[in-house]
């Protein structure tokens, strides 16, 4: 096979992966079709301790990334549980086990998480100065200058330890820079919120823990790509640096890092709560009869008191819908036959309603989003 043919094949695989993700990610957002989801009255945060089990992650002179980040993850979760009410903490792992990248994202998606925090530790490759130090927080995005490519490739290479990874990830090659073209094509509808949270984290690391601030960055991390909520990946420090490794492996150092992440979470959640007098808790209701038309809308608010369907009451938005349940009134805006049109509309109104999200209707009744997408797909086939 000549070079041109090889590149064509690789490009086809990348496009195939992009299309597969565009179809699958929306389906991961909600639960099994046909079942009634309970009313969600709490904020759900999923804390992901990177690596684990057969995957040690980065190696220091006397420590392993998998052990350090597990300790920090558990401490972070405990701080949240002890200090903030109405928050459910879920771990992707709470012991030394290996968890596939797609399974980590699946845990967050199936639990309707409001926030995903993946915790890691960094290391420089051989031949690079061991004095490199500091903390940095990543969000999903396209790093046009490839400055963060080494970190992204290191974290994504975990899939090489998974069974049938070439099948699961449709030919994605974590060792190939060409594979990262998919991230310039993907749309991250949670970028703004992810950036806000990442910035708060870095401020905490710098101002309260005294860490070297390496900033907020963007990169094509698979674990972030496959989640369907605001998500960040934290590189807490470099265990290739002797001084920083000593700090990160110490109980006190882990307490400081965990408490910084906790405070960032507390401030992020408080900021969301202050932005509007509305609550934007995600809820699902029982499906309507299948004979009526399916359309998509964007939920913008949940209130305890009924509001008139007037644009003035919803920051100028029109095409408003109201649906009441369990002593609450839910409101959405827009009516779209195509799911991606609703996604695009949601992006347009994020300045007014940052926590809005796409929902599905059949007739005048909200239905499970996955059920709606699968019903449309069945009709098209």
Protein Blocks (a to p, Z undefined) as FASTA:
>chain_A
ZZklmmmmmmmmmmmmmmmmmmmmmmmmpccehiacdddfbdcdddddeeeijlnbjadf
kbcfklmmmmmmmmmmmmmmmmmghiacddfbfcdcdddfklmmmmmmmnopabdcdddd
ddddehiafkbgcdddddddddfkommmmmmmmmmmmmmmpghklmmnnopafkbmklmm
mmmmpccfklmmmmmmmmmmmmmmmmmnopacebjaddddfklmmpccddddddfbdfkb
mklmmmmmpmklmmmmmmmmmmmmmmmmmmmmmmpmbdcddcddddddfkbccdddddfb
dcfbdcdddfklngoiahiacddeehiacddedjdfblklmmmmmmmmmmmmmmgccddd
ehjaccdfklmmmmmmmmmZZ
